[in-house]
Amino acid sequence: MIVSKLALVAGALPAVTLGRSILYDETQQVLEGVTPADFKCDLPLVLDPSKDGLPAARDIFSDEKALQLQVKRHSTIVKIPSISYDDNGEPGEDDRWQVFYDLHRALAALYPNVHLRMDRETVNTFGLVFTINGTEPALKPIMLAAHQDVVPVNAVSTWKYPPFSAHFDGQWLWGRGASDDKNSLTGLMSALDTLLANPQWVPRRTIIVALGFDEECSGRRGAGTIGTFLEERYGPKSIEMILDEGGMGLQLLGNDTLYALPAVMEKGHVDIWIELYVNGGHSSTPFPHTGIGIMSEFVNQLESNPWKPKLIKGSPIYNHLVCQARYSPDADPNITSLINKGDLNTLAEELATIDRATQYRIQTSQAVDYFFGGVKINAMPEYIKIGVNHRIAPQDSIPAVKANILKQLKPIIKKFGLSVSAFKGEDNNPDFELNEDVKDGVVEPMYETEYNGSLILSSSQATLVAPVSPTFGPVWDTFSGTIQHSFSFEGGKVVPVGELMTGNTDTRHYLNLSHNIYRWTPTRQGHTANAHTVDERMDMFSHMEAVRFYYDVIRNFDASPVLAFEDQPNMGEL
């Protein structure tokens, strides 16, 4: 058994043979069959931005005065209940969006230099885009992203401190959004405001800040419109690097190796909806199975047949384990041995036993999260609906998920003689094989039954597995070198290495803008707590480290001469 203390998350994707000839089609990136170079987890050089003559990050973001300023900024932002709801209407039609005007006014007051020196534009009413044009237009812009919204609060009374009080106890700042994602929002805006307070500092490279407002409910209105807005302005693949929230932060193994774990890809996503229409009637003379009973059989069948884990050579988690075996070989000798042997099947089986977070980096997840049925205790339900959330591993696909649903449901459909309409009019569909009599995606009843049931399957929020951002070349070298500098410590080594993200961020809407998309909130594991649940909070000393990193990464990318518009290599796609 592999112990759970290990940093078992993603790794860096090495140089690969690029081009669409490598098992790639127009709908799904497939890691299977990618032929990576011999990845050894070599580290680029540490990149110190001090040559630009600006004050060092540690000198201006480490004392008590700087901490108190960040507490003031962060608490002001956290106090604003900028909640996005799953059932929100469009901006201008739903008054619940109005609170975002309060947030925008707060940002203007807290960050006067950003608002003075950067152009501020609104996109779809509440999306914010800030831009300062560089002096060298041939250099591609960089883009820093965060989201303004937070998830709702259910039971206020269960919180230690009120969720929008932004209570600071001397170390932790408590409140909804303190971690996700106002930590990033406050940090990057603070770093920029500090840089722009110096009238002598004028960036060579254009800097864009993109702030969506509905990331917590898929980002369609916010980042979805911002992405289109920026692509129309700058063109496809026009941004050198995009940095957004995500990843696994920083994790210390032993006392001498700090792993920085930005996500270089995201799993795919699709929600499958199963609706059953069936005869009802009085509960005093019930069928052997009510509609809820039939649906319960579906749920049991799905949960009894989970997807299988698979570890792919060259994938993020594999490459991360290569790094761990090199720089922390004694942290877990079993992992080191299996990596060196190349026994990926045994390693995958063991990884899946560590914890859920590790398991679902190498396995497609399925979760029945929605169940509706029944309107009265003495009436058999006539309509039942369930929703199954899937986060799709790189080795799988949306058509594979749909095919698996049909495969698992087939014996139950036959048992109850249900007619089926499956995914009609949708993209990414598998071949239908429920019955020989299939016409236009509809399966006719297989035999007569008094249930007279019909099943409708549909999907929503279909998101393909994201392309893998490079962990080699000048952009990654600048990013990695900055991380190594910002988080350096005496007697230790900082190892930046890409990972896979099980959830999705606003970057799903920015994929056309850049090859180099890194999802990373630069905070230490254990120093942020309870995102999306009760008592969410942020260690403000760790937050200060994040501000220092944002300050340094902006400077290093501005000093980097690489990747002018005309000098872009053809990165291709896996």
Disulfide bonds with the S-S distance in Angstrom:
Cys41-Cys323 1.91
